Amino acid sequence: MRRVAVASFIGTAIEFYDFYVYGTAAALVLNAAFFPNLTPINATLASFSTYAVAFAARPIGSLIFGHFGDRIGRKSVLVASLLLMGLSTAFVGLLPGYSTLGVWAPILLVLLRFLQGVGLGGEWGGAALLAVEHAPRGKRGLFAAFPQLGPSVGFFAATGIFWLLSESLSDDAFKSWGWRIPFLLSFLLVAVGLFVRLKISETPVFAKVMAEQEASRAPALEVFKRHPKEIVLGAGGMIIAYGLFYTATTYCLAYGTTTLGVPRSTMLAVSLVACLFLAAGTWLAATRSDAGGRRKMVLIGSCLAIVWGLVLFPLMDTEKPVLIALALGGALFCMGVVYGPMGAYLPELFGAKVRYSGASFAYNLGGVLGGAVSPLIATRLQSALGSSSVGWYVSAMAVVSLLCVLALPETRERQLD
């Protein structure tokens, strides 16, 4: 079980590191490197648009990898998703900018970002199932906490590396070549992830499905036929987790450095502190969900997010690092309280034969609805109506998630086979 916990955690940490490296670069440097001919606001929007492409690709990845995960097993698919995600990220670090390739530079950037999304679309479901389907009954929330901590660690590593580079390099060096280093590190991380994942066994739940020759021929079609309510409401429940994260990280990083004029290194340092709140909220809610229930914890997190959306930008707009850290830390703590139990909650909503497809698609559809458009909408809202409107937008997403989870049942006592 220790090996399973480590494998599920390491894989998600690496893949989310890859994903967040791009988000940080999109907020700080990709606008100038790949869209130099646009006005600053339009270049930022273009950079965030390439960022959003991966979210559109994630449901596609969840269907592709979910199909094979429900047909041939969790382990093989997890190895393939890690390879696709890691290599796509590394090649961004090798991609010449607009000054060298012209229009082909942003086109290739979008292609690599799309492949990132496909890879991550297959990652989370497999990692969550790896933990949940191995876990003893009554401890599924505990073991699902390990893959759920992957985003916290991946974000911390990505932000930390960018902070170190910002502190040690001149601004010109950072913008010309320094930003590529975090992407190139993915080559090494993929090797580590493969080493760990190739040592794990198939989950006992799926092994039983295969032994009884009950694997679905078309799991994606079957899950849409049998579980449409769970897919739609599960995705809705994830909206605020994604919305909070990408508003408090990608958008607020750009807002703080450009609109408020906070130094880049300060905003990155503040983001590192805030990430600790995300990890705390994730672990607390995931482990408590074994006793208190998944649904209860997600509802608590959604209610907290409704309130915090209204204080997020008043705290940001003080331009004081301590209050900015409080603003972002509070937002990410609320996100963690919602996100932590979802590692067990979404898999428990679906049967074993279609669990990979169903949990992955619901999770990644929530990413499209809550994460893909949040930086874009926030940028437009702030430009037109001021920063307070972004906070109201966050609270509105929390209300949607609250209503969706209210319509779902509690699952912690369900059998997985």
Helices and strands as residue ranges (DSSP letters): H 2-28, H 30-34, H 40-71, H 74-94, H 98-101, H 104-134, H 140-168, H 171-176, G 178-180, H 181-184, H 186-197, H 204-211, H 219-226, H 228-246, I 247-251, H 252-254, I 255-259, H 264-292, H 294-316, H 321-348, G 352-354, H 355-367, I 368-372, H 374-385, H 387-406
